[in-house]
């Protein structure tokens, strides 16, 4: 997160804390650019980036749909 200067690498959000379900939470999380199920390296720093909660949730939902579609097609 320090490397990315605590800025979401997808949308540019700079807010350090946001209200989630009535509680103040840290806004940033570390995510794998290339998901592990697609061969991304778990501990390779070049595969990690800082995302805000909203972007991380959106990206994760998209990856879950993609992974489920691949499983249903017999690819995974």
mmJSON file of the N, C-alpha and C atoms, coordinates in Angstrom:
{"data_MODEL":{"atom_site":{
"group_PDB":["ATOM","ATOM","ATOM","ATOM","ATOM","ATOM","ATOM","ATOM","ATOM","ATOM","ATOM","ATOM","ATOM","ATOM","ATOM","ATOM","ATOM","ATOM","ATOM","ATOM","ATOM","ATOM","ATOM","ATOM","ATOM","ATOM","ATOM","ATOM","ATOM","ATOM","ATOM","ATOM","ATOM","ATOM","ATOM","ATOM","ATOM","ATOM","ATOM","ATOM","ATOM","ATOM","ATOM","ATOM","ATOM","ATOM","ATOM","ATOM","ATOM","ATOM","ATOM","ATOM","ATOM","ATOM","ATOM","ATOM","ATOM","ATOM","ATOM","ATOM","ATOM","ATOM","ATOM","ATOM","ATOM","ATOM","ATOM","ATOM","ATOM","ATOM","ATOM","ATOM","ATOM","ATOM","ATOM","ATOM","ATOM","ATOM","ATOM","ATOM","ATOM","ATOM","ATOM","ATOM","ATOM","ATOM","ATOM","ATOM","ATOM","ATOM","ATOM","ATOM","ATOM","ATOM","ATOM","ATOM","ATOM","ATOM","ATOM","ATOM","ATOM","ATOM","ATOM","ATOM","ATOM","ATOM","ATOM","ATOM","ATOM","ATOM","ATOM","ATOM","ATOM","ATOM","ATOM","ATOM","ATOM","ATOM","ATOM","ATOM","ATOM","ATOM","ATOM","ATOM","ATOM","ATOM","ATOM","ATOM","ATOM","ATOM","ATOM","ATOM","ATOM","ATOM","ATOM","ATOM","ATOM","ATOM","ATOM","ATOM","ATOM","ATOM","ATOM","ATOM","ATOM","ATOM","ATOM","ATOM","ATOM","ATOM","ATOM","ATOM","ATOM","ATOM","ATOM","ATOM","ATOM","ATOM","ATOM","ATOM","ATOM","ATOM","ATOM","ATOM","ATOM","ATOM","ATOM","ATOM","ATOM","ATOM","ATOM","ATOM","ATOM","ATOM","ATOM","ATOM","ATOM","ATOM","ATOM","ATOM","ATOM","ATOM","ATOM","ATOM","ATOM","ATOM","ATOM","ATOM","ATOM","ATOM","ATOM","ATOM","ATOM","ATOM","ATOM","ATOM","ATOM","ATOM","ATOM","ATOM","ATOM","ATOM","ATOM","ATOM","ATOM","ATOM","ATOM","ATOM","ATOM","ATOM","ATOM","ATOM","ATOM","ATOM","ATOM","ATOM","ATOM","ATOM","ATOM","ATOM","ATOM","ATOM","ATOM","ATOM","ATOM","ATOM","ATOM","ATOM"],
"id":[1,2,3,4,5,6,7,8,9,10,11,12,13,14,15,16,17,18,19,20,21,22,23,24,25,26,27,28,29,30,31,32,33,34,35,36,37,38,39,40,41,42,43,44,45,46,47,48,49,50,51,52,53,54,55,56,57,58,59,60,61,62,63,64,65,66,67,68,69,70,71,72,73,74,75,76,77,78,79,80,81,82,83,84,85,86,87,88,89,90,91,92,93,94,95,96,97,98,99,100,101,102,103,104,105,106,107,108,109,110,111,112,113,114,115,116,117,118,119,120,121,122,123,124,125,126,127,128,129,130,131,132,133,134,135,136,137,138,139,140,141,142,143,144,145,146,147,148,149,150,151,152,153,154,155,156,157,158,159,160,161,162,163,164,165,166,167,168,169,170,171,172,173,174,175,176,177,178,179,180,181,182,183,184,185,186,187,188,189,190,191,192,193,194,195,196,197,198,199,200,201,202,203,204,205,206,207,208,209,210,211,212,213,214,215,216,217,218,219,220,221,222,223,224,225,226,227,228],
"type_symbol":["N","C","C","N","C","C","N","C","C","N","C","C","N","C","C","N","C","C","N","C","C","N","C","C","N","C","C","N","C","C","N","C","C","N","C","C","N","C","C","N","C","C","N","C","C","N","C","C","N","C","C","N","C","C","N","C","C","N","C","C","N","C","C","N","C","C","N","C","C","N","C","C","N","C","C","N","C","C","N","C","C","N","C","C","N","C","C","N","C","C","N","C","C","N","C","C","N","C","C","N","C","C","N","C","C","N","C","C","N","C","C","N","C","C","N","C","C","N","C","C","N","C","C","N","C","C","N","C","C","N","C","C","N","C","C","N","C","C","N","C","C","N","C","C","N","C","C","N","C","C","N","C","C","N","C","C","N","C","C","N","C","C","N","C","C","N","C","C","N","C","C","N","C","C","N","C","C","N","C","C","N","C","C","N","C","C","N","C","C","N","C","C","N","C","C","N","C","C","N","C","C","N","C","C","N","C","C","N","C","C","N","C","C","N","C","C","N","C","C","N","C","C","N","C","C","N","C","C"],
"label_atom_id":["N","CA","C","N","CA","C","N","CA","C","N","CA","C","N","CA","C","N","CA","C","N","CA","C","N","CA","C","N","CA","C","N","CA","C","N","CA","C","N","CA","C","N","CA","C","N","CA","C","N","CA","C","N","CA","C","N","CA","C","N","CA","C","N","CA","C","N","CA","C","N","CA","C","N","CA","C","N","CA","C","N","CA","C","N","CA","C","N","CA","C","N","CA","C","N","CA","C","N","CA","C","N","CA","C","N","CA","C","N","CA","C","N","CA","C","N","CA","C","N","CA","C","N","CA","C","N","CA","C","N","CA","C","N","CA","C","N","CA","C","N","CA","C","N","CA","C","N","CA","C","N","CA","C","N","CA","C","N","CA","C","N","CA","C","N","CA","C","N","CA","C","N","CA","C","N","CA","C","N","CA","C","N","CA","C","N","CA","C","N","CA","C","N","CA","C","N","CA","C","N","CA","C","N","CA","C","N","CA","C","N","CA","C","N","CA","C","N","CA","C","N","CA","C","N","CA","C","N","CA","C","N","CA","C","N","CA","C","N","CA","C","N","CA","C","N","CA","C","N","CA","C","N","CA","C","N","CA","C","N","CA","C","N","CA","C"],
"label_alt_id":[null,null,null,null,null,null,null,null,null,null,null,null,null,null,null,null,null,null,null,null,null,null,null,null,null,null,null,null,null,null,null,null,null,null,null,null,null,null,null,null,null,null,null,null,null,null,null,null,null,null,null,null,null,null,null,null,null,null,null,null,null,null,null,null,null,null,null,null,null,null,null,null,null,null,null,null,null,null,null,null,null,null,null,null,null,null,null,null,null,null,null,null,null,null,null,null,null,null,null,null,null,null,null,null,null,null,null,null,null,null,null,null,null,null,null,null,null,null,null,null,null,null,null,null,null,null,null,null,null,null,null,null,null,null,null,null,null,null,null,null,null,null,null,null,null,null,null,null,null,null,null,null,null,null,null,null,null,null,null,null,null,null,null,null,null,null,null,null,null,null,null,null,null,null,null,null,null,null,null,null,null,null,null,null,null,null,null,null,null,null,null,null,null,null,null,null,null,null,null,null,null,null,null,null,null,null,null,null,null,null,null,null,null,null,null,null,null,null,null,null,null,null,null,null,null,null,null,null],
"label_comp_id":["UNK","UNK","UNK","UNK","UNK","UNK","UNK","UNK","UNK","UNK","UNK","UNK","UNK","UNK","UNK","UNK","UNK","UNK","UNK","UNK","UNK","UNK","UNK","UNK","UNK","UNK","UNK","UNK","UNK","UNK","UNK","UNK","UNK","UNK","UNK","UNK","UNK","UNK","UNK","UNK","UNK","UNK","UNK","UNK","UNK","UNK","UNK","UNK","UNK","UNK","UNK","UNK","UNK","UNK","UNK","UNK","UNK","UNK","UNK","UNK","UNK","UNK","UNK","UNK","UNK","UNK","UNK","UNK","UNK","UNK","UNK","UNK","UNK","UNK","UNK","UNK","UNK","UNK","UNK","UNK","UNK","UNK","UNK","UNK","UNK","UNK","UNK","UNK","UNK","UNK","UNK","UNK","UNK","UNK","UNK","UNK","UNK","UNK","UNK","UNK","UNK","UNK","UNK","UNK","UNK","UNK","UNK","UNK","UNK","UNK","UNK","UNK","UNK","UNK","UNK","UNK","UNK","UNK","UNK","UNK","UNK","UNK","UNK","UNK","UNK","UNK","UNK","UNK","UNK","UNK","UNK","UNK","UNK","UNK","UNK","UNK","UNK","UNK","UNK","UNK","UNK","UNK","UNK","UNK","UNK","UNK","UNK","UNK","UNK","UNK","UNK","UNK","UNK","UNK","UNK","UNK","UNK","UNK","UNK","UNK","UNK","UNK","UNK","UNK","UNK","UNK","UNK","UNK","UNK","UNK","UNK","UNK","UNK","UNK","UNK","UNK","UNK","UNK","UNK","UNK","UNK","UNK","UNK","UNK","UNK","UNK","UNK","UNK","UNK","UNK","UNK","UNK","UNK","UNK","UNK","UNK","UNK","UNK","UNK","UNK","UNK","UNK","UNK","UNK","UNK","UNK","UNK","UNK","UNK","UNK","UNK","UNK","UNK","UNK","UNK","UNK","UNK","UNK","UNK","UNK","UNK","UNK","UNK","UNK","UNK","UNK","UNK","UNK"],
"label_asym_id":["A","A","A","A","A","A","A","A","A","A","A","A","A","A","A","A","A","A","A","A","A","A","A","A","A","A","A","A","A","A","A","A","A","A","A","A","A","A","A","A","A","A","A","A","A","A","A","A","A","A","A","A","A","A","A","A","A","A","A","A","A","A","A","A","A","A","A","A","A","A","A","A","A","A","A","A","A","A","A","A","A","A","A","A","A","A","A","A","A","A","A","A","A","A","A","A","A","A","A","A","A","A","A","A","A","A","A","A","A","A","A","A","A","A","A","A","A","A","A","A","A","A","A","A","A","A","A","A","A","A","A","A","A","A","A","A","A","A","A","A","A","A","A","A","A","A","A","A","A","A","A","A","A","A","A","A","A","A","A","A","A","A","A","A","A","A","A","A","A","A","A","A","A","A","A","A","A","A","A","A","A","A","A","A","A","A","A","A","A","A","A","A","A","A","A","A","A","A","A","A","A","A","A","A","A","A","A","A","A","A","A","A","A","A","A","A","A","A","A","A","A","A","A","A","A","A","A","A"],
"label_entity_id":["1","1","1","1","1","1","1","1","1","1","1","1","1","1","1","1","1","1","1","1","1","1","1","1","1","1","1","1","1","1","1","1","1","1","1","1","1","1","1","1","1","1","1","1","1","1","1","1","1","1","1","1","1","1","1","1","1","1","1","1","1","1","1","1","1","1","1","1","1","1","1","1","1","1","1","1","1","1","1","1","1","1","1","1","1","1","1","1","1","1","1","1","1","1","1","1","1","1","1","1","1","1","1","1","1","1","1","1","1","1","1","1","1","1","1","1","1","1","1","1","1","1","1","1","1","1","1","1","1","1","1","1","1","1","1","1","1","1","1","1","1","1","1","1","1","1","1","1","1","1","1","1","1","1","1","1","1","1","1","1","1","1","1","1","1","1","1","1","1","1","1","1","1","1","1","1","1","1","1","1","1","1","1","1","1","1","1","1","1","1","1","1","1","1","1","1","1","1","1","1","1","1","1","1","1","1","1","1","1","1","1","1","1","1","1","1","1","1","1","1","1","1","1","1","1","1","1","1"],
"label_seq_id":[1,1,1,2,2,2,3,3,3,4,4,4,5,5,5,6,6,6,7,7,7,8,8,8,9,9,9,10,10,10,11,11,11,12,12,12,13,13,13,14,14,14,15,15,15,16,16,16,17,17,17,18,18,18,19,19,19,20,20,20,21,21,21,22,22,22,23,23,23,24,24,24,25,25,25,26,26,26,27,27,27,28,28,28,29,29,29,30,30,30,31,31,31,32,32,32,33,33,33,34,34,34,35,35,35,36,36,36,37,37,37,38,38,38,39,39,39,40,40,40,41,41,41,42,42,42,43,43,43,44,44,44,45,45,45,46,46,46,47,47,47,48,48,48,49,49,49,50,50,50,51,51,51,52,52,52,53,53,53,54,54,54,55,55,55,56,56,56,57,57,57,58,58,58,59,59,59,60,60,60,61,61,61,62,62,62,63,63,63,64,64,64,65,65,65,66,66,66,67,67,67,68,68,68,69,69,69,70,70,70,71,71,71,72,72,72,73,73,73,74,74,74,75,75,75,76,76,76],
"pdbx_PDB_ins_code":[null,null,null,null,null,null,null,null,null,null,null,null,null,null,null,null,null,null,null,null,null,null,null,null,null,null,null,null,null,null,null,null,null,null,null,null,null,null,null,null,null,null,null,null,null,null,null,null,null,null,null,null,null,null,null,null,null,null,null,null,null,null,null,null,null,null,null,null,null,null,null,null,null,null,null,null,null,null,null,null,null,null,null,null,null,null,null,null,null,null,null,null,null,null,null,null,null,null,null,null,null,null,null,null,null,null,null,null,null,null,null,null,null,null,null,null,null,null,null,null,null,null,null,null,null,null,null,null,null,null,null,null,null,null,null,null,null,null,null,null,null,null,null,null,null,null,null,null,null,null,null,null,null,null,null,null,null,null,null,null,null,null,null,null,null,null,null,null,null,null,null,null,null,null,null,null,null,null,null,null,null,null,null,null,null,null,null,null,null,null,null,null,null,null,null,null,null,null,null,null,null,null,null,null,null,null,null,null,null,null,null,null,null,null,null,null,null,null,null,null,null,null,null,null,null,null,null,null],
"Cartn_x":[0.821,0.0,0.869,1.975,2.887,3.424,3.799,4.322,3.325,2.037,0.983,0.478,1.152,0.844,-0.581,-1.106,-2.453,-3.485,-3.375,-4.312,-4.814,-6.131,-6.692,-6.142,-5.603,-4.967,-5.97,-7.254,-8.281,-9.006,-9.443,-10.281,-9.618,-8.49,-7.782,-8.282,-9.192,-9.715,-8.567,-8.597,-7.545,-8.058,-9.343,-9.899,-9.346,-8.734,-8.119,-9.142,-10.262,-11.298,-12.655,-13.559,-14.922,-15.887,-17.139,-18.164,-18.753,-18.706,-19.258,-20.185,-21.453,-22.449,-22.45,-22.357,-22.426,-21.148,-20.075,-18.804,-17.698,-16.781,-15.629,-14.648,-14.207,-13.283,-12.147,-11.027,-9.95,-10.459,-10.127,-10.642,-9.792,-8.573,-7.685,-7.404,-7.273,-6.951,-5.926,-5.18,-4.204,-4.849,-4.669,-5.295,-4.268,-4.502,-3.664,-4.161,-3.281,-3.658,-4.136,-3.319,-3.698,-4.11,-5.382,-5.858,-5.052,-4.992,-4.244,-4.803,-6.131,-6.717,-6.353,-5.843,-5.394,-3.877,-3.227,-1.782,-0.981,-1.656,-0.952,-0.097,1.019,1.937,1.454,1.37,0.813,1.655,2.978,3.832,4.708,4.449,5.209,4.663,5.48,5.007,4.507,5.031,4.556,3.142,2.647,1.29,0.328,0.79,-0.053,-0.288,-1.488,-1.785,-2.81,-2.912,-3.818,-5.137,-6.224,-7.558,-8.415,-9.344,-10.321,-11.321,-12.087,-13.055,-14.01,-14.519,-15.503,-14.914,-13.721,-13.092,-12.717,-12.237,-11.872,-13.099,-14.221,-15.454,-15.916,-15.894,-16.3,-15.401,-14.093,-13.149,-13.334,-13.518,-13.708,-14.983,-16.065,-17.325,-17.151,-16.454,-16.201,-15.37,-14.347,-13.493,-14.244,-15.148,-15.949,-16.84,-17.478,-18.319,-17.479,-16.312,-15.422,-14.957,-14.582,-14.123,-15.255,-16.463,-17.608,-17.954,-17.886,-18.159,-17.129,-15.863,-14.812,-15.024,-15.422,-15.696,-16.856,-17.913,-19.1,-18.782,-17.823,-17.423,-16.369,-15.957,-14.963,-13.55,-13.307,-11.969,-11.107,-11.694,-10.944,-11.244],
"Cartn_y":[-1.187,0.0,1.256,1.185,2.334,2.572,1.492,1.613,2.336,2.037,2.643,3.954,4.428,5.706,5.783,4.62,4.547,5.177,4.794,5.237,3.991,3.903,2.78,2.813,1.693,1.615,1.426,1.256,1.161,2.488,3.114,4.316,5.594,5.47,6.643,7.179,6.469,6.905,7.07,8.159,8.454,8.468,8.192,8.245,7.097,7.408,6.37,5.574,6.202,5.516,5.867,4.892,5.116,4.429,4.819,4.202,3.006,1.831,0.596,0.012,-0.152,-0.683,0.079,1.403,2.243,2.349,1.682,1.72,2.237,2.961,3.458,2.309,2.138,1.062,1.621,0.905,1.255,1.037,1.948,1.882,1.027,0.699,0.025,-1.423,-2.232,-3.647,-4.001,-5.062,-5.54,-6.682,-6.656,-7.64,-8.176,-9.391,-9.961,-9.439,-8.839,-8.363,-9.535,-10.575,-11.811,-12.789,-13.203,-14.096,-15.401,-15.967,-17.213,-18.328,-18.365,-19.434,-19.303,-18.129,-17.929,-17.986,-18.435,-18.603,-17.453,-16.483,-15.371,-15.842,-15.185,-15.545,-14.945,-15.781,-15.36,-14.305,-14.458,-13.563,-12.656,-12.592,-11.722,-10.3,-9.377,-8.008,-7.352,-7.758,-7.168,-7.643,-8.673,-9.159,-8.617,-7.704,-7.135,-5.659,-5.188,-3.774,-3.359,-2.062,-1.492,-1.152,-1.635,-1.311,-0.8,0.103,0.533,-0.612,-0.547,-1.61,-1.818,-0.73,-0.845,-1.54,-1.139,-1.754,-3.209,-3.494,-4.865,-5.764,-5.285,-6.066,-6.307,-5.27,-5.406,-6.4,-6.295,-7.19,-8.63,-8.808,-10.15,-10.788,-10.032,-10.571,-11.014,-10.215,-10.547,-11.828,-11.948,-13.144,-14.39,-14.251,-15.401,-15.879,-14.927,-15.315,-16.016,-15.466,-16.049,-17.448,-17.6,-18.907,-19.928,-19.521,-20.44,-20.839,-19.899,-20.211,-21.207,-21.025,-21.939,-23.331,-23.395,-24.701,-25.393,-24.634,-25.222,-25.68,-25.04,-25.425,-26.542,-26.938,-28.002,-27.554,-26.249,-25.73,-25.8,-25.586,-25.662,-26.963],
"Cartn_z":[0.0,0.0,0.0,0.728,0.706,-0.697,-1.361,-2.727,-3.624,-3.455,-4.271,-3.674,-2.639,-1.98,-1.455,-1.016,-0.45,-1.392,-2.666,-3.699,-4.423,-4.613,-5.354,-6.776,-7.202,-8.511,-9.648,-9.31,-10.353,-10.538,-9.45,-9.583,-9.078,-8.388,-7.893,-6.563,-5.902,-4.601,-3.614,-2.859,-1.886,-0.448,-0.243,1.119,1.948,3.089,3.906,4.7,5.055,5.81,5.206,5.227,4.746,5.701,5.641,6.482,5.739,6.381,5.826,6.875,6.516,7.45,8.768,8.678,9.865,10.673,10.227,10.966,10.067,10.65,9.893,9.682,8.455,8.085,7.253,7.262,6.336,4.923,4.034,2.673,1.742,2.128,1.187,1.556,0.516,0.659,-0.406,-0.169,-1.147,-1.924,-3.234,-4.109,-5.094,-5.576,-6.633,-7.976,-8.754,-10.093,-10.938,-11.008,-11.698,-10.612,-10.596,-9.54,-9.487,-8.307,-8.119,-9.003,-9.18,-9.998,-11.471,-11.869,-13.249,-13.352,-12.284,-12.33,-11.752,-11.135,-10.515,-9.346,-9.164,-8.08,-6.764,-5.736,-4.455,-3.744,-3.741,-2.965,-3.827,-5.112,-6.014,-5.897,-5.415,-5.207,-6.491,-7.633,-8.887,-9.232,-8.536,-8.741,-7.68,-6.847,-5.801,-6.088,-5.749,-5.883,-4.838,-4.634,-3.651,-4.328,-3.726,-4.227,-3.076,-3.414,-2.414,-2.234,-1.172,-0.884,-2.062,-2.635,-3.726,-4.954,-5.359,-6.536,-6.255,-5.051,-4.704,-4.754,-4.221,-4.242,-5.679,-6.503,-7.904,-8.643,-8.447,-9.111,-8.632,-7.337,-6.784,-7.321,-7.373,-7.924,-9.365,-10.144,-11.546,-11.657,-10.817,-10.849,-10.402,-9.442,-8.987,-10.127,-10.834,-11.982,-13.05,-13.321,-14.338,-13.936,-12.671,-12.186,-12.23,-11.822,-11.862,-13.291,-14.225,-15.629,-16.16,-15.789,-16.231,-15.644,-14.377,-13.75,-14.451,-14.73,-15.389,-16.806,-17.449,-18.805,-18.779,-17.575,-17.441,-17.707,-17.704,-17.961,-16.71,-15.555,-14.299,-13.571],
"occupancy":[1.0,1.0,1.0,1.0,1.0,1.0,1.0,1.0,1.0,1.0,1.0,1.0,1.0,1.0,1.0,1.0,1.0,1.0,1.0,1.0,1.0,1.0,1.0,1.0,1.0,1.0,1.0,1.0,1.0,1.0,1.0,1.0,1.0,1.0,1.0,1.0,1.0,1.0,1.0,1.0,1.0,1.0,1.0,1.0,1.0,1.0,1.0,1.0,1.0,1.0,1.0,1.0,1.0,1.0,1.0,1.0,1.0,1.0,1.0,1.0,1.0,1.0,1.0,1.0,1.0,1.0,1.0,1.0,1.0,1.0,1.0,1.0,1.0,1.0,1.0,1.0,1.0,1.0,1.0,1.0,1.0,1.0,1.0,1.0,1.0,1.0,1.0,1.0,1.0,1.0,1.0,1.0,1.0,1.0,1.0,1.0,1.0,1.0,1.0,1.0,1.0,1.0,1.0,1.0,1.0,1.0,1.0,1.0,1.0,1.0,1.0,1.0,1.0,1.0,1.0,1.0,1.0,1.0,1.0,1.0,1.0,1.0,1.0,1.0,1.0,1.0,1.0,1.0,1.0,1.0,1.0,1.0,1.0,1.0,1.0,1.0,1.0,1.0,1.0,1.0,1.0,1.0,1.0,1.0,1.0,1.0,1.0,1.0,1.0,1.0,1.0,1.0,1.0,1.0,1.0,1.0,1.0,1.0,1.0,1.0,1.0,1.0,1.0,1.0,1.0,1.0,1.0,1.0,1.0,1.0,1.0,1.0,1.0,1.0,1.0,1.0,1.0,1.0,1.0,1.0,1.0,1.0,1.0,1.0,1.0,1.0,1.0,1.0,1.0,1.0,1.0,1.0,1.0,1.0,1.0,1.0,1.0,1.0,1.0,1.0,1.0,1.0,1.0,1.0,1.0,1.0,1.0,1.0,1.0,1.0,1.0,1.0,1.0,1.0,1.0,1.0,1.0,1.0,1.0,1.0,1.0,1.0,1.0,1.0,1.0,1.0,1.0,1.0],
"B_iso_or_equiv":[0.0,0.0,0.0,0.0,0.0,0.0,0.0,0.0,0.0,0.0,0.0,0.0,0.0,0.0,0.0,0.0,0.0,0.0,0.0,0.0,0.0,0.0,0.0,0.0,0.0,0.0,0.0,0.0,0.0,0.0,0.0,0.0,0.0,0.0,0.0,0.0,0.0,0.0,0.0,0.0,0.0,0.0,0.0,0.0,0.0,0.0,0.0,0.0,0.0,0.0,0.0,0.0,0.0,0.0,0.0,0.0,0.0,0.0,0.0,0.0,0.0,0.0,0.0,0.0,0.0,0.0,0.0,0.0,0.0,0.0,0.0,0.0,0.0,0.0,0.0,0.0,0.0,0.0,0.0,0.0,0.0,0.0,0.0,0.0,0.0,0.0,0.0,0.0,0.0,0.0,0.0,0.0,0.0,0.0,0.0,0.0,0.0,0.0,0.0,0.0,0.0,0.0,0.0,0.0,0.0,0.0,0.0,0.0,0.0,0.0,0.0,0.0,0.0,0.0,0.0,0.0,0.0,0.0,0.0,0.0,0.0,0.0,0.0,0.0,0.0,0.0,0.0,0.0,0.0,0.0,0.0,0.0,0.0,0.0,0.0,0.0,0.0,0.0,0.0,0.0,0.0,0.0,0.0,0.0,0.0,0.0,0.0,0.0,0.0,0.0,0.0,0.0,0.0,0.0,0.0,0.0,0.0,0.0,0.0,0.0,0.0,0.0,0.0,0.0,0.0,0.0,0.0,0.0,0.0,0.0,0.0,0.0,0.0,0.0,0.0,0.0,0.0,0.0,0.0,0.0,0.0,0.0,0.0,0.0,0.0,0.0,0.0,0.0,0.0,0.0,0.0,0.0,0.0,0.0,0.0,0.0,0.0,0.0,0.0,0.0,0.0,0.0,0.0,0.0,0.0,0.0,0.0,0.0,0.0,0.0,0.0,0.0,0.0,0.0,0.0,0.0,0.0,0.0,0.0,0.0,0.0,0.0,0.0,0.0,0.0,0.0,0.0,0.0],
"pdbx_formal_charge":[null,null,null,null,null,null,null,null,null,null,null,null,null,null,null,null,null,null,null,null,null,null,null,null,null,null,null,null,null,null,null,null,null,null,null,null,null,null,null,null,null,null,null,null,null,null,null,null,null,null,null,null,null,null,null,null,null,null,null,null,null,null,null,null,null,null,null,null,null,null,null,null,null,null,null,null,null,null,null,null,null,null,null,null,null,null,null,null,null,null,null,null,null,null,null,null,null,null,null,null,null,null,null,null,null,null,null,null,null,null,null,null,null,null,null,null,null,null,null,null,null,null,null,null,null,null,null,null,null,null,null,null,null,null,null,null,null,null,null,null,null,null,null,null,null,null,null,null,null,null,null,null,null,null,null,null,null,null,null,null,null,null,null,null,null,null,null,null,null,null,null,null,null,null,null,null,null,null,null,null,null,null,null,null,null,null,null,null,null,null,null,null,null,null,null,null,null,null,null,null,null,null,null,null,null,null,null,null,null,null,null,null,null,null,null,null,null,null,null,null,null,null,null,null,null,null,null,null],
"auth_seq_id":[1,1,1,2,2,2,3,3,3,4,4,4,5,5,5,6,6,6,7,7,7,8,8,8,9,9,9,10,10,10,11,11,11,12,12,12,13,13,13,14,14,14,15,15,15,16,16,16,17,17,17,18,18,18,19,19,19,20,20,20,21,21,21,22,22,22,23,23,23,24,24,24,25,25,25,26,26,26,27,27,27,28,28,28,29,29,29,30,30,30,31,31,31,32,32,32,33,33,33,34,34,34,35,35,35,36,36,36,37,37,37,38,38,38,39,39,39,40,40,40,41,41,41,42,42,42,43,43,43,44,44,44,45,45,45,46,46,46,47,47,47,48,48,48,49,49,49,50,50,50,51,51,51,52,52,52,53,53,53,54,54,54,55,55,55,56,56,56,57,57,57,58,58,58,59,59,59,60,60,60,61,61,61,62,62,62,63,63,63,64,64,64,65,65,65,66,66,66,67,67,67,68,68,68,69,69,69,70,70,70,71,71,71,72,72,72,73,73,73,74,74,74,75,75,75,76,76,76],
"auth_comp_id":["UNK","UNK","UNK","UNK","UNK","UNK","UNK","UNK","UNK","UNK","UNK","UNK","UNK","UNK","UNK","UNK","UNK","UNK","UNK","UNK","UNK","UNK","UNK","UNK","UNK","UNK","UNK","UNK","UNK","UNK","UNK","UNK","UNK","UNK","UNK","UNK","UNK","UNK","UNK","UNK","UNK","UNK","UNK","UNK","UNK","UNK","UNK","UNK","UNK","UNK","UNK","UNK","UNK","UNK","UNK","UNK","UNK","UNK","UNK","UNK","UNK","UNK","UNK","UNK","UNK","UNK","UNK","UNK","UNK","UNK","UNK","UNK","UNK","UNK","UNK","UNK","UNK","UNK","UNK","UNK","UNK","UNK","UNK","UNK","UNK","UNK","UNK","UNK","UNK","UNK","UNK","UNK","UNK","UNK","UNK","UNK","UNK","UNK","UNK","UNK","UNK","UNK","UNK","UNK","UNK","UNK","UNK","UNK","UNK","UNK","UNK","UNK","UNK","UNK","UNK","UNK","UNK","UNK","UNK","UNK","UNK","UNK","UNK","UNK","UNK","UNK","UNK","UNK","UNK","UNK","UNK","UNK","UNK","UNK","UNK","UNK","UNK","UNK","UNK","UNK","UNK","UNK","UNK","UNK","UNK","UNK","UNK","UNK","UNK","UNK","UNK","UNK","UNK","UNK","UNK","UNK","UNK","UNK","UNK","UNK","UNK","UNK","UNK","UNK","UNK","UNK","UNK","UNK","UNK","UNK","UNK","UNK","UNK","UNK","UNK","UNK","UNK","UNK","UNK","UNK","UNK","UNK","UNK","UNK","UNK","UNK","UNK","UNK","UNK","UNK","UNK","UNK","UNK","UNK","UNK","UNK","UNK","UNK","UNK","UNK","UNK","UNK","UNK","UNK","UNK","UNK","UNK","UNK","UNK","UNK","UNK","UNK","UNK","UNK","UNK","UNK","UNK","UNK","UNK","UNK","UNK","UNK","UNK","UNK","UNK","UNK","UNK","UNK"],
"auth_asym_id":["A","A","A","A","A","A","A","A","A","A","A","A","A","A","A","A","A","A","A","A","A","A","A","A","A","A","A","A","A","A","A","A","A","A","A","A","A","A","A","A","A","A","A","A","A","A","A","A","A","A","A","A","A","A","A","A","A","A","A","A","A","A","A","A","A","A","A","A","A","A","A","A","A","A","A","A","A","A","A","A","A","A","A","A","A","A","A","A","A","A","A","A","A","A","A","A","A","A","A","A","A","A","A","A","A","A","A","A","A","A","A","A","A","A","A","A","A","A","A","A","A","A","A","A","A","A","A","A","A","A","A","A","A","A","A","A","A","A","A","A","A","A","A","A","A","A","A","A","A","A","A","A","A","A","A","A","A","A","A","A","A","A","A","A","A","A","A","A","A","A","A","A","A","A","A","A","A","A","A","A","A","A","A","A","A","A","A","A","A","A","A","A","A","A","A","A","A","A","A","A","A","A","A","A","A","A","A","A","A","A","A","A","A","A","A","A","A","A","A","A","A","A","A","A","A","A","A","A"],
"auth_atom_id":["N","CA","C","N","CA","C","N","CA","C","N","CA","C","N","CA","C","N","CA","C","N","CA","C","N","CA","C","N","CA","C","N","CA","C","N","CA","C","N","CA","C","N","CA","C","N","CA","C","N","CA","C","N","CA","C","N","CA","C","N","CA","C","N","CA","C","N","CA","C","N","CA","C","N","CA","C","N","CA","C","N","CA","C","N","CA","C","N","CA","C","N","CA","C","N","CA","C","N","CA","C","N","CA","C","N","CA","C","N","CA","C","N","CA","C","N","CA","C","N","CA","C","N","CA","C","N","CA","C","N","CA","C","N","CA","C","N","CA","C","N","CA","C","N","CA","C","N","CA","C","N","CA","C","N","CA","C","N","CA","C","N","CA","C","N","CA","C","N","CA","C","N","CA","C","N","CA","C","N","CA","C","N","CA","C","N","CA","C","N","CA","C","N","CA","C","N","CA","C","N","CA","C","N","CA","C","N","CA","C","N","CA","C","N","CA","C","N","CA","C","N","CA","C","N","CA","C","N","CA","C","N","CA","C","N","CA","C","N","CA","C","N","CA","C","N","CA","C","N","CA","C","N","CA","C","N","CA","C","N","CA","C","N","CA","C"],
"pdbx_PDB_model_num":[1,1,1,1,1,1,1,1,1,1,1,1,1,1,1,1,1,1,1,1,1,1,1,1,1,1,1,1,1,1,1,1,1,1,1,1,1,1,1,1,1,1,1,1,1,1,1,1,1,1,1,1,1,1,1,1,1,1,1,1,1,1,1,1,1,1,1,1,1,1,1,1,1,1,1,1,1,1,1,1,1,1,1,1,1,1,1,1,1,1,1,1,1,1,1,1,1,1,1,1,1,1,1,1,1,1,1,1,1,1,1,1,1,1,1,1,1,1,1,1,1,1,1,1,1,1,1,1,1,1,1,1,1,1,1,1,1,1,1,1,1,1,1,1,1,1,1,1,1,1,1,1,1,1,1,1,1,1,1,1,1,1,1,1,1,1,1,1,1,1,1,1,1,1,1,1,1,1,1,1,1,1,1,1,1,1,1,1,1,1,1,1,1,1,1,1,1,1,1,1,1,1,1,1,1,1,1,1,1,1,1,1,1,1,1,1,1,1,1,1,1,1,1,1,1,1,1,1]
}}}
